Amino acid sequence: MYSVSEGIPTYYELVVKEYIDKYGAEKLIESKDNYIIDNKNNKFITIYRQKDINGEDMAYIVLFYPLDEISLKDIYFFQKSLLTFVFLSLLGVFLTLMLLNSRHKKEKVELQSRLLSKEVEEKNIELERQHQFLQSIINGLNESVMVIDKNYNVLLVNDYAMKHSNYRIIEDKEQPKCYELSHNINNPCDRVEQACPLVDTFNKKQRVKMIHKYLGKDGKENFVELITTPLYDKNNEIYAVVEIGHDITDHLKIQEELRKQRNILDHQAHHDALTDLPNRILFNDRLEQSIQTANRNKTKVAVLFLDLDHFKEINDSLGHEVGDEILKTVSRKLKDNIRKEDTVARLGGDEFTMILEELSHSQDASLVANKILESLSKAIQIEENELYISSSIGISIYPDDGLDPQSLLKFADSAMYKAKDEGRNNYQYYSSEMTELAFERIVMETAMRNGIINVQLVL
């Protein structure tokens, strides 16, 4: 194919047309040479082939020059010019392709960036949804929950943990400290009696439980059981802890009330309701312990059995209220005349017992017995009545008279009856003869209660 400009053709255009018409365009295209010298027609024909991106011929440039007008210098210049043209054409094609490729890459990067941004946005939305879901769960708990890092920063907190907080002392509202929220203080807990569970968890690398006391906004003391559990990162390093706080204030109050009630019930079970002295149960227990101590230390124990003289007549004539006041007064006098480590007990009615521990000699009990008799001999003023009370005291000694509480108490009781037989208002030590007298008294009293008058004892 060839083209001729519109209008009147130039001389060279006519020459080209004439040559192609004569020889055909195929001869030029199919020629393997880049130029043809046609001496017959005085023509120098130059052929340039333009390749496409696949390496195929896509255009042919054929140049005609008069042979006699061409110099070698012109040929070289022309070749260089043509090579430059071809190079620039190829460079233009390359740059065009590079531009297209760059645009394609840019569009691809922009598309990937949009997709990545959308994915990140979706991930953030999902994380926010999960965070809100988690926050709603922990807000429903009736105990405080906090996630705390090693710098005391609160990463997550529920509503319950905030209810005792004083916002005025929180320096950074966006990143509060755990001690600001829970204790309303500006420094971490570092006292021995109230150590920091966060520090303990990081140091011990294990779950920690402790009880903290803090003041609420109302100024009242509250007690919280704190349980801190470590959180580990992908490197198995602790980066934060989960702290769960359970308010045990009411629980502790109930426990304290129960403890008091148990103490009251225990006291009531082991003490006399009227005089608040130990009763028979506690007396026997303390006597058993005193015997064990005396056995180890090679010392003696004295058991005193005391009975008020003519108390029944006073009680019947003046009434039980006066009688109760007399028993209370006697109880105080008895406690005032023994040591702190000794014991005074009321077995019932007007009968009292005493345990005197760590005695070196049996006769040491006489000193206490005399003090008691002297103290009780003084007048007792009850309402408008001035009363004088005396008592009879029996004494038994461990290990001289007996080795067990029952024997010692029985022998002291026998000695007390001997004191009554001796005229009352005195004390008597136990002796073996008193057992026979006590036995005789029991038999006689039993016979009289059964209407038997004449009783003969054979011992």
Phi, psi and omega in degrees: 000147176215163179226148178235132182301151179295156181092204182280122181293148177280176180297316182291327177295322178293323179295315180298310181302318181295320183292316181293319179298328185277315186256337182094147181289336183295325181298320179289316184292318185280350180295135179278349180272153178276346176210157179229133176256112180254093182291326183299316183259006178057049182233139171247110188253125179246132183241129175237133182252127179262122182268151173267187184291342178265004179085008179266150178294128178240347178201155181229130178248118182242123182244134179246130174226145173296134186294323183283351181259359184260130174254161180300322179298319180294325181295313179298318180297318181295317179299316179297318180297317181294319177299319178298318179298313180298316180299315180294324178296314178297319178298320178296318178297317180298314179296323178297314179297319178297320179296315178297319179294320179296318178296320180297315178296319180298315179297322179295316178297317180297320178295315178298321179295319178295319179295318180294318179298319179294319179295317178297318179298317178296320177297317179297321178296319179294318178297319179295321178296316178296321178298315179295322178297313178297319180297320179294326179292308183290334176291338178278354180278142180267039175205157186283142177227127176222142169252121190235134175273180187290347178262017177072010178283136179271114181272332180207139182209146178259173185296323184298322181291341184267351190289337178261006187279145175253103188295342183292335182266356180280118183288311182246105183294332180282334183222072182288160176267152183297320182289337175290319182285315188273322187246356181056042177233166184257005180223153180297158177289122181223013179278152181296318183283349180217071183289162182275119179293331179298311180297317180299320181293317179294323181286316184273343181056043180203170180295137183233140177230134177202167180248131179245146174250136178212161180263130177280177180297338178273001178085359181275149178284135176232149179239131183233132173271117183258134174234118181248131181239130182289147172248132185251146175270187182294341178266011180063032176252141179287123178247345179195172177228152171261119181251121177247125182245125179248120181290115182248019181302308181295322179298316179294323178297317179296317178300318180295319178296319178295321179297317178297318179296318177298318178297320179295314180295320179295319178296316180296325181288340185241007181227153178286133184293327184279310187260348183065018175276158173306142177268191185298321182298310181291324178300312180298321179295314181292325178294322177298315179296320180296321179295318179297318179295316180296325179294321179290319187267359180059043178244184183245158175232134177251135175249122180252129176248118186242133177229132181287139181279132176057029181292327182298319179297318178297316182296319181288324184278322185257350178100160183290331179297316177294320179299320179295320179295323177297316181296321178295318180294317178299320179300316179295318181296320180295317179296327181289343186252012175234166179284166181296325183279350179275172185230138170242132180227155173247120181275340181143154181057232179252026181260126179236149176231154180223147175243120178251114187265165171052049178269138178276327182226151181298323184290350178298334179292336180298324181299316180291319180299317178297317179299320181293314180299318179294318181295318182286342181286345180282150184298145177245125181262115177232112186055241181263005184259131173254113189244150176240129184239138172235170182212161174244134187236131173249143185232131170236152187238134169264134004262011186297317187259332182194164184243359181225160184301319184296317181294315182298319180292319179295319182289325176294322178297319178297320179294327179295319178295327176297320178297321178295319179295336182272011175110006178067175179053043176207177178235153179222140172275151179289144171221162185298331180296333183292336179293318178295317179295320179295319179297316180298319180296317181298317180296316182295316181295322179294318180296319181293323178294334181263008175082014179267123184266310184266112179233132179241123181260135175243111182253000000 
